[in-house]
């Protein structure tokens, strides 16, 4: 099986990977996805980051909904 190379927009200036940041902080799926979108927001698309920021906000709303549904907040 061929290993797929990680796109450059997931890597930071010093080679840090978004997935490693998410894992290191033990983030939930939705929060981790939001962070990943924010970290790559100005690298993947040519819209100044707008599309990825909107996606991050959506995932944070999903997380809030989950917390509310679970009775945590």
N, CA, C, O and CB atoms as a CASP TS submission, in Angstrom:
PFRMAT TS
TARGET T0000
AUTHOR 0000-0000-0000
METHOD Language model
MODEL 1
PARENT N/A
ATOM      1  N   UNK     1       0.838  -1.180   0.000  1.00  0.00           N
ATOM      2  CA  UNK     1       0.000   0.000   0.000  1.00  0.00           C
ATOM      3  C   UNK     1       0.885   1.246   0.000  1.00  0.00           C
ATOM      4  O   UNK     1       1.834   1.333   0.779  1.00  0.00           O
ATOM      5  CB  UNK     1      -0.955  -0.003   1.217  1.00  0.00           C
ATOM      6  N   UNK     2       0.582   2.199  -0.859  1.00  0.00           N
ATOM      7  CA  UNK     2       1.364   3.420  -0.981  1.00  0.00           C
ATOM      8  C   UNK     2       0.926   4.434   0.078  1.00  0.00           C
ATOM      9  O   UNK     2      -0.267   4.674   0.260  1.00  0.00           O
ATOM     10  CB  UNK     2       1.219   4.016  -2.397  1.00  0.00           C
ATOM     11  N   UNK     3       1.899   5.024   0.772  1.00  0.00           N
ATOM     12  CA  UNK     3       1.609   6.030   1.788  1.00  0.00           C
ATOM     13  C   UNK     3       1.466   7.391   1.109  1.00  0.00           C
ATOM     14  O   UNK     3       2.341   7.820   0.357  1.00  0.00           O
ATOM     15  CB  UNK     3       2.726   6.064   2.878  1.00  0.00           C
ATOM     16  N   UNK     4       0.348   8.062   1.388  1.00  0.00           N
ATOM     17  CA  UNK     4       0.071   9.367   0.794  1.00  0.00           C
ATOM     18  C   UNK     4       0.848  10.448   1.538  1.00  0.00           C
ATOM     19  O   UNK     4       0.855  10.484   2.768  1.00  0.00           O
ATOM     20  CB  UNK     4      -1.447   9.672   0.821  1.00  0.00           C
ATOM     21  N   UNK     5       1.496  11.320   0.788  1.00  0.00           N
ATOM     22  CA  UNK     5       2.256  12.409   1.387  1.00  0.00           C
ATOM     23  C   UNK     5       1.305  13.493   1.898  1.00  0.00           C
ATOM     24  O   UNK     5       0.288  13.790   1.272  1.00  0.00           O
ATOM     25  CB  UNK     5       3.256  13.000   0.367  1.00  0.00           C
ATOM     26  N   UNK     6       1.653  14.074   3.041  1.00  0.00           N
ATOM     27  CA  UNK     6       0.834  15.123   3.645  1.00  0.00           C
ATOM     28  C   UNK     6       0.991  16.422   2.867  1.00  0.00           C
ATOM     29  O   UNK     6       2.114  16.854   2.603  1.00  0.00           O
ATOM     30  CB  UNK     6       1.216  15.333   5.125  1.00  0.00           C
ATOM     31  N   UNK     7      -0.136  17.057   2.492  1.00  0.00           N
ATOM     32  CA  UNK     7      -0.063  18.333   1.778  1.00  0.00           C
ATOM     33  C   UNK     7       0.632  19.408   2.620  1.00  0.00           C
ATOM     34  O   UNK     7       0.541  19.394   3.847  1.00  0.00           O
ATOM     35  CB  UNK     7      -1.470  18.801   1.390  1.00  0.00           C
ATOM     36  N   UNK     8       1.305  20.310   1.977  1.00  0.00           N
ATOM     37  CA  UNK     8       2.058  21.371   2.658  1.00  0.00           C
ATOM     38  C   UNK     8       1.166  22.272   3.507  1.00  0.00           C
ATOM     39  O   UNK     8       1.626  22.825   4.506  1.00  0.00           O
ATOM     40  CB  UNK     8       2.799  22.213   1.638  1.00  0.00           C
ATOM     41  N   UNK     9      -0.112  22.431   3.123  1.00  0.00           N
ATOM     42  CA  UNK     9      -0.975  23.332   3.887  1.00  0.00           C
ATOM     43  C   UNK     9      -1.315  22.789   5.274  1.00  0.00           C
ATOM     44  O   UNK     9      -1.923  23.503   6.071  1.00  0.00           O
ATOM     45  CB  UNK     9      -2.251  23.591   3.120  1.00  0.00           C
ATOM     46  N   UNK    10      -0.944  21.555   5.582  1.00  0.00           N
ATOM     47  CA  UNK    10      -1.138  21.006   6.922  1.00  0.00           C
ATOM     48  C   UNK    10       0.118  21.138   7.781  1.00  0.00           C
ATOM     49  O   UNK    10       0.116  20.738   8.945  1.00  0.00           O
ATOM     50  CB  UNK    10      -1.549  19.545   6.831  1.00  0.00           C
ATOM     51  N   UNK    11       1.189  21.696   7.217  1.00  0.00           N
ATOM     52  CA  UNK    11       2.448  21.825   7.936  1.00  0.00           C
ATOM     53  C   UNK    11       2.715  23.289   8.268  1.00  0.00           C
ATOM     54  O   UNK    11       2.462  24.184   7.461  1.00  0.00           O
ATOM     55  CB  UNK    11       3.609  21.238   7.112  1.00  0.00           C
ATOM     56  N   UNK    12       3.235  23.512   9.484  1.00  0.00           N
ATOM     57  CA  UNK    12       3.599  24.857   9.903  1.00  0.00           C
ATOM     58  C   UNK    12       5.003  25.216   9.463  1.00  0.00           C
ATOM     59  O   UNK    12       5.677  24.428   8.801  1.00  0.00           O
ATOM     60  CB  UNK    12       3.478  24.989  11.404  1.00  0.00           C
ATOM     61  N   UNK    13       5.439  26.402   9.831  1.00  0.00           N
ATOM     62  CA  UNK    13       6.757  26.906   9.428  1.00  0.00           C
ATOM     63  C   UNK    13       7.900  25.991   9.863  1.00  0.00           C
ATOM     64  O   UNK    13       8.882  25.831   9.139  1.00  0.00           O
ATOM     65  CB  UNK    13       6.974  28.289  10.002  1.00  0.00           C
ATOM     66  N   UNK    14       7.771  25.399  11.036  1.00  0.00           N
ATOM     67  CA  UNK    14       8.849  24.555  11.555  1.00  0.00           C
ATOM     68  C   UNK    14       8.533  23.076  11.389  1.00  0.00           C
ATOM     69  O   UNK    14       9.110  22.227  12.069  1.00  0.00           O
ATOM     70  CB  UNK    14       9.103  24.866  13.024  1.00  0.00           C
ATOM     71  N   UNK    15       7.609  22.775  10.475  1.00  0.00           N
ATOM     72  CA  UNK    15       7.289  21.389  10.188  1.00  0.00           C
ATOM     73  C   UNK    15       6.238  20.765  11.082  1.00  0.00           C
ATOM     74  O   UNK    15       5.899  19.593  10.919  1.00  0.00           O
ATOM     75  CB  UNK    15       8.502  20.597  10.274  1.00  0.00           C
ATOM     76  N   UNK    16       5.712  21.550  12.041  1.00  0.00           N
ATOM     77  CA  UNK    16       4.651  21.019  12.891  1.00  0.00           C
ATOM     78  C   UNK    16       3.446  20.692  12.032  1.00  0.00           C
ATOM     79  O   UNK    16       3.112  21.417  11.095  1.00  0.00           O
ATOM     80  CB  UNK    16       4.272  22.023  14.008  1.00  0.00           C
ATOM     81  N   UNK    17       2.794  19.575  12.372  1.00  0.00           N
ATOM     82  CA  UNK    17       1.622  19.153  11.615  1.00  0.00           C
ATOM     83  C   UNK    17       0.372  19.435  12.453  1.00  0.00           C
ATOM     84  O   UNK    17       0.379  19.271  13.673  1.00  0.00           O
ATOM     85  CB  UNK    17       1.714  17.638  11.233  1.00  0.00           C
ATOM     86  N   UNK    18      -0.696  19.860  11.781  1.00  0.00           N
ATOM     87  CA  UNK    18      -1.946  20.169  12.470  1.00  0.00           C
ATOM     88  C   UNK    18      -2.428  18.976  13.291  1.00  0.00           C
ATOM     89  O   UNK    18      -2.869  19.148  14.427  1.00  0.00           O
ATOM     90  CB  UNK    18      -3.022  20.585  11.462  1.00  0.00           C
ATOM     91  N   UNK    19      -2.350  17.780  12.734  1.00  0.00           N
ATOM     92  CA  UNK    19      -2.831  16.588  13.439  1.00  0.00           C
ATOM     93  C   UNK    19      -2.053  16.345  14.727  1.00  0.00           C
ATOM     94  O   UNK    19      -2.611  15.840  15.701  1.00  0.00           O
ATOM     95  CB  UNK    19      -2.731  15.361  12.536  1.00  0.00           C
ATOM     96  N   UNK    20      -0.775  16.698  14.740  1.00  0.00           N
ATOM     97  CA  UNK    20       0.042  16.515  15.940  1.00  0.00           C
ATOM     98  C   UNK    20      -0.356  17.501  17.040  1.00  0.00           C
ATOM     99  O   UNK    20      -0.357  17.154  18.221  1.00  0.00           O
ATOM    100  CB  UNK    20       1.528  16.679  15.601  1.00  0.00           C
ATOM    101  N   UNK    21      -0.692  18.721  16.648  1.00  0.00           N
ATOM    102  CA  UNK    21      -1.161  19.716  17.609  1.00  0.00           C
ATOM    103  C   UNK    21      -2.470  19.239  18.230  1.00  0.00           C
ATOM    104  O   UNK    21      -2.633  19.284  19.449  1.00  0.00           O
ATOM    105  CB  UNK    21      -1.348  21.103  16.929  1.00  0.00           C
ATOM    106  N   UNK    22      -3.396  18.786  17.400  1.00  0.00           N
ATOM    107  CA  UNK    22      -4.692  18.295  17.874  1.00  0.00           C
ATOM    108  C   UNK    22      -4.500  17.126  18.836  1.00  0.00           C
ATOM    109  O   UNK    22      -5.116  17.083  19.901  1.00  0.00           O
ATOM    110  CB  UNK    22      -5.579  17.869  16.686  1.00  0.00           C
ATOM    111  N   UNK    23      -3.652  16.188  18.459  1.00  0.00           N
ATOM    112  CA  UNK    23      -3.405  15.012  19.294  1.00  0.00           C
ATOM    113  C   UNK    23      -2.746  15.393  20.607  1.00  0.00           C
ATOM    114  O   UNK    23      -3.108  14.867  21.659  1.00  0.00           O
ATOM    115  CB  UNK    23      -2.536  14.006  18.554  1.00  0.00           C
ATOM    116  N   UNK    24      -1.781  16.305  20.556  1.00  0.00           N
ATOM    117  CA  UNK    24      -1.044  16.705  21.753  1.00  0.00           C
ATOM    118  C   UNK    24      -1.957  17.330  22.794  1.00  0.00           C
ATOM    119  O   UNK    24      -1.724  17.174  23.992  1.00  0.00           O
ATOM    120  CB  UNK    24       0.061  17.676  21.388  1.00  0.00           C
ATOM    121  N   UNK    25      -2.987  18.031  22.358  1.00  0.00           N
ATOM    122  CA  UNK    25      -3.901  18.698  23.280  1.00  0.00           C
ATOM    123  C   UNK    25      -5.141  17.861  23.595  1.00  0.00           C
ATOM    124  O   UNK    25      -6.031  18.330  24.305  1.00  0.00           O
ATOM    125  CB  UNK    25      -4.323  20.029  22.706  1.00  0.00           C
ATOM    126  N   UNK    26      -5.218  16.621  23.077  1.00  0.00           N
ATOM    127  CA  UNK    26      -6.359  15.729  23.328  1.00  0.00           C
ATOM    128  C   UNK    26      -7.697  16.402  23.017  1.00  0.00           C
ATOM    129  O   UNK    26      -8.637  16.327  23.808  1.00  0.00           O
ATOM    130  CB  UNK    26      -6.347  15.261  24.781  1.00  0.00           C
ATOM    131  N   UNK    27      -7.772  17.056  21.862  1.00  0.00           N
ATOM    132  CA  UNK    27      -8.994  17.767  21.489  1.00  0.00           C
ATOM    133  C   UNK    27     -10.059  16.803  20.992  1.00  0.00           C
ATOM    134  O   UNK    27      -9.752  15.746  20.442  1.00  0.00           O
ATOM    135  CB  UNK    27      -8.696  18.815  20.417  1.00  0.00           C
ATOM    136  N   UNK    28     -11.313  17.183  21.193  1.00  0.00           N
ATOM    137  CA  UNK    28     -12.417  16.399  20.650  1.00  0.00           C
ATOM    138  C   UNK    28     -12.390  16.507  19.130  1.00  0.00           C
ATOM    139  O   UNK    28     -11.683  17.341  18.565  1.00  0.00           O
ATOM    140  CB  UNK    28     -13.786  16.882  21.221  1.00  0.00           C
ATOM    141  N   UNK    29     -13.172  15.650  18.480  1.00  0.00           N
ATOM    142  CA  UNK    29     -13.206  15.657  17.014  1.00  0.00           C
ATOM    143  C   UNK    29     -13.552  17.041  16.470  1.00  0.00           C
ATOM    144  O   UNK    29     -12.828  17.572  15.628  1.00  0.00           O
ATOM    145  CB  UNK    29     -14.219  14.629  16.501  1.00  0.00           C
ATOM    146  N   UNK    30     -14.647  17.625  16.942  1.00  0.00           N
ATOM    147  CA  UNK    30     -15.094  18.904  16.390  1.00  0.00           C
ATOM    148  C   UNK    30     -14.125  20.045  16.686  1.00  0.00           C
ATOM    149  O   UNK    30     -13.859  20.868  15.810  1.00  0.00           O
ATOM    150  CB  UNK    30     -16.458  19.249  16.935  1.00  0.00           C
ATOM    151  N   UNK    31     -13.600  20.105  17.893  1.00  0.00           N
ATOM    152  CA  UNK    31     -12.637  21.155  18.240  1.00  0.00           C
ATOM    153  C   UNK    31     -11.339  20.950  17.460  1.00  0.00           C
ATOM    154  O   UNK    31     -10.756  21.909  16.954  1.00  0.00           O
ATOM    155  CB  UNK    31     -12.357  21.162  19.768  1.00  0.00           C
ATOM    156  N   UNK    32     -10.893  19.706  17.366  1.00  0.00           N
ATOM    157  CA  UNK    32      -9.681  19.410  16.602  1.00  0.00           C
ATOM    158  C   UNK    32      -9.821  19.762  15.131  1.00  0.00           C
ATOM    159  O   UNK    32      -8.895  20.291  14.517  1.00  0.00           O
ATOM    160  CB  UNK    32      -9.328  17.952  16.738  1.00  0.00           C
ATOM    161  N   UNK    33     -10.989  19.463  14.571  1.00  0.00           N
ATOM    162  CA  UNK    33     -11.240  19.807  13.171  1.00  0.00           C
ATOM    163  C   UNK    33     -11.247  21.313  12.984  1.00  0.00           C
ATOM    164  O   UNK    33     -10.708  21.823  12.002  1.00  0.00           O
ATOM    165  CB  UNK    33     -12.569  19.210  12.696  1.00  0.00           C
ATOM    166  N   UNK    34     -11.861  22.033  13.930  1.00  0.00           N
ATOM    167  CA  UNK    34     -11.876  23.496  13.860  1.00  0.00           C
ATOM    168  C   UNK    34     -10.456  24.054  13.901  1.00  0.00           C
ATOM    169  O   UNK    34     -10.112  24.946  13.125  1.00  0.00           O
ATOM    170  CB  UNK    34     -12.709  24.083  15.014  1.00  0.00           C
ATOM    171  N   UNK    35      -9.639  23.531  14.801  1.00  0.00           N
ATOM    172  CA  UNK    35      -8.249  23.986  14.910  1.00  0.00           C
ATOM    173  C   UNK    35      -7.499  23.711  13.610  1.00  0.00           C
ATOM    174  O   UNK    35      -6.748  24.559  13.129  1.00  0.00           O
ATOM    175  CB  UNK    35      -7.538  23.293  16.095  1.00  0.00           C
ATOM    176  N   UNK    36      -7.706  22.530  13.050  1.00  0.00           N
ATOM    177  CA  UNK    36      -7.042  22.182  11.796  1.00  0.00           C
ATOM    178  C   UNK    36      -7.443  23.153  10.686  1.00  0.00           C
ATOM    179  O   UNK    36      -6.587  23.622   9.937  1.00  0.00           O
ATOM    180  CB  UNK    36      -7.383  20.736  11.389  1.00  0.00           C
ATOM    181  N   UNK    37      -8.731  23.455  10.577  1.00  0.00           N
ATOM    182  CA  UNK    37      -9.174  24.421   9.574  1.00  0.00           C
ATOM    183  C   UNK    37      -8.524  25.783   9.791  1.00  0.00           C
ATOM    184  O   UNK    37      -8.114  26.433   8.829  1.00  0.00           O
ATOM    185  CB  UNK    37     -10.695  24.557   9.603  1.00  0.00           C
ATOM    186  N   UNK    38      -8.427  26.219  11.044  1.00  0.00           N
ATOM    187  CA  UNK    38      -7.828  27.521  11.324  1.00  0.00           C
ATOM    188  C   UNK    38      -6.332  27.543  11.012  1.00  0.00           C
ATOM    189  O   UNK    38      -5.813  28.527  10.485  1.00  0.00           O
ATOM    190  CB  UNK    38      -8.057  27.896  12.778  1.00  0.00           C
ATOM    191  N   UNK    39      -5.648  26.453  11.342  1.00  0.00           N
ATOM    192  CA  UNK    39      -4.205  26.404  11.084  1.00  0.00           C
ATOM    193  C   UNK    39      -3.871  26.456   9.599  1.00  0.00           C
ATOM    194  O   UNK    39      -2.827  26.985   9.219  1.00  0.00           O
ATOM    195  CB  UNK    39      -3.615  25.149  11.687  1.00  0.00           C
ATOM    196  N   UNK    40      -4.743  25.917   8.761  1.00  0.00           N
ATOM    197  CA  UNK    40      -4.462  25.897   7.316  1.00  0.00           C
ATOM    198  C   UNK    40      -5.203  26.999   6.563  1.00  0.00           C
ATOM    199  O   UNK    40      -5.105  27.078   5.338  1.00  0.00           O
ATOM    200  CB  UNK    40      -4.837  24.543   6.731  1.00  0.00           C
ATOM    201  N   UNK    41      -5.940  27.845   7.272  1.00  0.00           N
ATOM    202  CA  UNK    41      -6.898  28.763   6.641  1.00  0.00           C
ATOM    203  C   UNK    41      -6.321  29.663   5.549  1.00  0.00           C
ATOM    204  O   UNK    41      -7.017  29.963   4.579  1.00  0.00           O
ATOM    205  CB  UNK    41      -7.502  29.619   7.684  1.00  0.00           C
ATOM    206  N   UNK    42      -5.107  30.089   5.677  1.00  0.00           N
ATOM    207  CA  UNK    42      -4.557  30.982   4.647  1.00  0.00           C
ATOM    208  C   UNK    42      -3.676  30.252   3.649  1.00  0.00           C
ATOM    209  O   UNK    42      -3.091  30.877   2.765  1.00  0.00           O
ATOM    210  CB  UNK    42      -3.765  32.093   5.294  1.00  0.00           C
ATOM    211  N   UNK    43      -3.574  28.931   3.781  1.00  0.00           N
ATOM    212  CA  UNK    43      -2.671  28.180   2.923  1.00  0.00           C
ATOM    213  C   UNK    43      -3.368  27.417   1.808  1.00  0.00           C
ATOM    214  O   UNK    43      -2.810  27.287   0.719  1.00  0.00           O
ATOM    215  CB  UNK    43      -1.887  27.230   3.745  1.00  0.00           C
ATOM    216  N   UNK    44      -4.576  26.907   2.050  1.00  0.00           N
ATOM    217  CA  UNK    44      -5.183  25.985   1.090  1.00  0.00           C
ATOM    218  C   UNK    44      -5.948  26.696  -0.025  1.00  0.00           C
ATOM    219  O   UNK    44      -5.839  26.323  -1.193  1.00  0.00           O
ATOM    220  CB  UNK    44      -6.110  25.044   1.811  1.00  0.00           C
ATOM    221  N   UNK    45      -6.711  27.703   0.333  1.00  0.00           N
ATOM    222  CA  UNK    45      -7.547  28.392  -0.653  1.00  0.00           C
ATOM    223  C   UNK    45      -7.046  29.820  -0.864  1.00  0.00           C
ATOM    224  O   UNK    45      -6.301  30.358  -0.045  1.00  0.00           O
ATOM    225  CB  UNK    45      -9.028  28.402  -0.202  1.00  0.00           C
ATOM    226  N   UNK    46      -7.451  30.401  -1.933  1.00  0.00           N
ATOM    227  CA  UNK    46      -7.005  31.763  -2.275  1.00  0.00           C
ATOM    228  C   UNK    46      -8.022  32.831  -1.864  1.00  0.00           C
ATOM    229  O   UNK    46      -8.097  33.888  -2.490  1.00  0.00           O
ATOM    230  CB  UNK    46      -6.742  31.862  -3.776  1.00  0.00           C
ATOM    231  N   UNK    47      -8.807  32.558  -0.812  1.00  0.00           N
ATOM    232  CA  UNK    47      -9.845  33.496  -0.392  1.00  0.00           C
ATOM    233  C   UNK    47      -9.494  34.221   0.906  1.00  0.00           C
ATOM    234  O   UNK    47     -10.367  34.803   1.548  1.00  0.00           O
ATOM    235  CB  UNK    47     -11.158  32.766  -0.225  1.00  0.00           C
ATOM    236  N   UNK    48      -8.225  34.186   1.292  1.00  0.00           N
ATOM    237  CA  UNK    48      -7.790  34.844   2.517  1.00  0.00           C
ATOM    238  C   UNK    48      -8.141  34.079   3.783  1.00  0.00           C
ATOM    239  O   UNK    48      -7.956  34.588   4.888  1.00  0.00           O
ATOM    240  CB  UNK    48      -8.387  36.203   2.588  1.00  0.00           C
ATOM    241  N   UNK    49      -8.643  32.868   3.632  1.00  0.00           N
ATOM    242  CA  UNK    49      -8.974  32.042   4.784  1.00  0.00           C
ATOM    243  C   UNK    49     -10.448  31.961   5.116  1.00  0.00           C
ATOM    244  O   UNK    49     -10.841  31.245   6.038  1.00  0.00           O
ATOM    245  CB  UNK    49      -8.259  32.542   5.954  1.00  0.00           C
ATOM    246  N   UNK    50     -11.265  32.685   4.378  1.00  0.00           N
ATOM    247  CA  UNK    50     -12.691  32.784   4.696  1.00  0.00           C
ATOM    248  C   UNK    50     -13.372  31.416   4.729  1.00  0.00           C
ATOM    249  O   UNK    50     -14.091  31.118   5.683  1.00  0.00           O
ATOM    250  CB  UNK    50     -13.387  33.677   3.682  1.00  0.00           C
ATOM    251  N   UNK    51     -13.167  30.592   3.727  1.00  0.00           N
ATOM    252  CA  UNK    51     -13.842  29.290   3.663  1.00  0.00           C
ATOM    253  C   UNK    51     -13.494  28.410   4.869  1.00  0.00           C
ATOM    254  O   UNK    51     -14.377  27.809   5.480  1.00  0.00           O
ATOM    255  CB  UNK    51     -13.466  28.565   2.364  1.00  0.00           C
ATOM    256  N   UNK    52     -12.220  28.340   5.201  1.00  0.00           N
ATOM    257  CA  UNK    52     -11.814  27.495   6.320  1.00  0.00           C
ATOM    258  C   UNK    52     -12.249  28.073   7.662  1.00  0.00           C
ATOM    259  O   UNK    52     -12.563  27.313   8.579  1.00  0.00           O
ATOM    260  CB  UNK    52     -10.310  27.304   6.307  1.00  0.00           C
ATOM    261  N   UNK    53     -12.276  29.382   7.800  1.00  0.00           N
ATOM    262  CA  UNK    53     -12.762  29.997   9.045  1.00  0.00           C
ATOM    263  C   UNK    53     -14.246  29.684   9.226  1.00  0.00           C
ATOM    264  O   UNK    53     -14.684  29.387  10.338  1.00  0.00           O
ATOM    265  CB  UNK    53     -12.527  31.542   9.033  1.00  0.00           C
ATOM    266  N   UNK    54     -15.013  29.746   8.159  1.00  0.00           N
ATOM    267  CA  UNK    54     -16.438  29.387   8.248  1.00  0.00           C
ATOM    268  C   UNK    54     -16.615  27.928   8.646  1.00  0.00           C
ATOM    269  O   UNK    54     -17.480  27.603   9.458  1.00  0.00           O
ATOM    270  CB  UNK    54     -17.146  29.651   6.908  1.00  0.00           C
ATOM    271  N   UNK    55     -15.789  27.043   8.071  1.00  0.00           N
ATOM    272  CA  UNK    55     -15.866  25.627   8.427  1.00  0.00           C
ATOM    273  C   UNK    55     -15.504  25.427   9.901  1.00  0.00           C
ATOM    274  O   UNK    55     -16.142  24.634  10.594  1.00  0.00           O
ATOM    275  CB  UNK    55     -14.931  24.790   7.524  1.00  0.00           C
ATOM    276  N   UNK    56     -14.494  26.137  10.376  1.00  0.00           N
ATOM    277  CA  UNK    56     -14.096  26.031  11.781  1.00  0.00           C
ATOM    278  C   UNK    56     -15.238  26.471  12.696  1.00  0.00           C
ATOM    279  O   UNK    56     -15.527  25.812  13.695  1.00  0.00           O
ATOM    280  CB  UNK    56     -12.834  26.881  12.053  1.00  0.00           C
ATOM    281  N   UNK    57     -15.875  27.570  12.360  1.00  0.00           N
ATOM    282  CA  UNK    57     -17.002  28.063  13.155  1.00  0.00           C
ATOM    283  C   UNK    57     -18.121  27.025  13.187  1.00  0.00           C
ATOM    284  O   UNK    57     -18.721  26.793  14.236  1.00  0.00           O
ATOM    285  CB  UNK    57     -17.528  29.402  12.586  1.00  0.00           C
ATOM    286  N   UNK    58     -18.404  26.401  12.043  1.00  0.00           N
ATOM    287  CA  UNK    58     -19.438  25.359  12.006  1.00  0.00           C
ATOM    288  C   UNK    58     -19.102  24.224  12.965  1.00  0.00           C
ATOM    289  O   UNK    58     -19.974  23.746  13.690  1.00  0.00           O
ATOM    290  CB  UNK    58     -19.602  24.811  10.578  1.00  0.00           C
ATOM    291  N   UNK    59     -17.847  23.789  12.973  1.00  0.00           N
ATOM    292  CA  UNK    59     -17.467  22.693  13.856  1.00  0.00           C
ATOM    293  C   UNK    59     -17.516  23.103  15.324  1.00  0.00           C
ATOM    294  O   UNK    59     -17.799  22.271  16.185  1.00  0.00           O
ATOM    295  CB  UNK    59     -16.077  22.200  13.505  1.00  0.00           C
ATOM    296  N   UNK    60     -17.247  24.357  15.618  1.00  0.00           N
ATOM    297  CA  UNK    60     -17.383  24.820  17.000  1.00  0.00           C
ATOM    298  C   UNK    60     -18.854  24.851  17.407  1.00  0.00           C
ATOM    299  O   UNK    60     -19.183  24.560  18.557  1.00  0.00           O
ATOM    300  CB  UNK    60     -16.749  26.218  17.172  1.00  0.00           C
ATOM    301  N   UNK    61     -19.735  25.199  16.479  1.00  0.00           N
ATOM    302  CA  UNK    61     -21.180  25.124  16.749  1.00  0.00           C
ATOM    303  C   UNK    61     -21.601  23.675  16.990  1.00  0.00           C
ATOM    304  O   UNK    61     -22.403  23.403  17.884  1.00  0.00           O
ATOM    305  CB  UNK    61     -21.990  25.729  15.570  1.00  0.00           C
ATOM    306  N   UNK    62     -21.064  22.744  16.196  1.00  0.00           N
ATOM    307  CA  UNK    62     -21.370  21.325  16.403  1.00  0.00           C
ATOM    308  C   UNK    62     -20.950  20.899  17.811  1.00  0.00           C
ATOM    309  O   UNK    62     -21.670  20.161  18.483  1.00  0.00           O
ATOM    310  CB  UNK    62     -20.657  20.447  15.335  1.00  0.00           C
ATOM    311  N   UNK    63     -19.783  21.368  18.250  1.00  0.00           N
ATOM    312  CA  UNK    63     -19.285  21.006  19.578  1.00  0.00           C
ATOM    313  C   UNK    63     -20.177  21.597  20.668  1.00  0.00           C
ATOM    314  O   UNK    63     -20.491  20.923  21.649  1.00  0.00           O
ATOM    315  CB  UNK    63     -17.833  21.489  19.760  1.00  0.00           C
ATOM    316  N   UNK    64     -20.581  22.844  20.497  1.00  0.00           N
ATOM    317  CA  UNK    64     -21.491  23.458  21.480  1.00  0.00           C
ATOM    318  C   UNK    64     -22.803  22.697  21.548  1.00  0.00           C
ATOM    319  O   UNK    64     -23.318  22.448  22.638  1.00  0.00           O
ATOM    320  CB  UNK    64     -21.760  24.933  21.129  1.00  0.00           C
ATOM    321  N   UNK    65     -23.344  22.328  20.409  1.00  0.00           N
ATOM    322  CA  UNK    65     -24.586  21.550  20.376  1.00  0.00           C
ATOM    323  C   UNK    65     -24.412  20.234  21.120  1.00  0.00           C
ATOM    324  O   UNK    65     -25.299  19.820  21.866  1.00  0.00           O
ATOM    325  CB  UNK    65     -25.024  21.286  18.924  1.00  0.00           C
ATOM    326  N   UNK    66     -23.284  19.578  20.923  1.00  0.00           N
ATOM    327  CA  UNK    66     -23.022  18.299  21.591  1.00  0.00           C
ATOM    328  C   UNK    66     -22.933  18.492  23.098  1.00  0.00           C
ATOM    329  O   UNK    66     -23.496  17.710  23.864  1.00  0.00           O
ATOM    330  CB  UNK    66     -21.722  17.664  21.060  1.00  0.00           C
ATOM    331  N   UNK    67     -22.231  19.529  23.520  1.00  0.00           N
ATOM    332  CA  UNK    67     -22.122  19.802  24.949  1.00  0.00           C
ATOM    333  C   UNK    67     -23.488  20.104  25.562  1.00  0.00           C
ATOM    334  O   UNK    67     -23.792  19.649  26.665  1.00  0.00           O
ATOM    335  CB  UNK    67     -21.167  20.971  25.193  1.00  0.00           C
ATOM    336  N   UNK    68     -24.301  20.862  24.853  1.00  0.00           N
ATOM    337  CA  UNK    68     -25.655  21.163  25.322  1.00  0.00           C
ATOM    338  C   UNK    68     -26.504  19.901  25.387  1.00  0.00           C
ATOM    339  O   UNK    68     -27.228  19.690  26.360  1.00  0.00           O
ATOM    340  CB  UNK    68     -26.321  22.199  24.409  1.00  0.00           C
ATOM    341  N   UNK    69     -26.424  19.072  24.372  1.00  0.00           N
ATOM    342  CA  UNK    69     -27.190  17.817  24.326  1.00  0.00           C
ATOM    343  C   UNK    69     -26.771  16.868  25.452  1.00  0.00           C
ATOM    344  O   UNK    69     -27.601  16.159  26.020  1.00  0.00           O
ATOM    345  CB  UNK    69     -27.003  17.125  22.960  1.00  0.00           C
ATOM    346  N   UNK    70     -25.473  16.867  25.764  1.00  0.00           N
ATOM    347  CA  UNK    70     -24.950  15.989  26.811  1.00  0.00           C
ATOM    348  C   UNK    70     -25.168  16.556  28.215  1.00  0.00           C
ATOM    349  O   UNK    70     -24.862  15.896  29.208  1.00  0.00           O
ATOM    350  CB  UNK    70     -23.471  15.745  26.585  1.00  0.00           C
ATOM    351  N   UNK    71     -25.702  17.790  28.297  1.00  0.00           N
ATOM    352  CA  UNK    71     -25.960  18.413  29.587  1.00  0.00           C
ATOM    353  C   UNK    71     -24.725  18.943  30.274  1.00  0.00           C
ATOM    354  O   UNK    71     -24.750  19.212  31.475  1.00  0.00           O
ATOM    355  CB  UNK    71     -26.625  17.448  30.476  1.00  0.00           C
ATOM    356  N   UNK    72     -23.644  19.097  29.533  1.00  0.00           N
ATOM    357  CA  UNK    72     -22.390  19.567  30.120  1.00  0.00           C
ATOM    358  C   UNK    72     -22.440  21.073  30.362  1.00  0.00           C
ATOM    359  O   UNK    72     -21.883  21.565  31.343  1.00  0.00           O
ATOM    360  CB  UNK    72     -21.202  19.214  29.208  1.00  0.00           C
ATOM    361  N   UNK    73     -23.102  21.800  29.476  1.00  0.00           N
ATOM    362  CA  UNK    73     -23.266  23.250  29.675  1.00  0.00           C
ATOM    363  C   UNK    73     -24.726  23.614  29.544  1.00  0.00           C
ATOM    364  O   UNK    73     -25.085  24.785  29.676  1.00  0.00           O
ATOM    365  CB  UNK    73     -22.417  24.059  28.660  1.00  0.00           C
TER
END
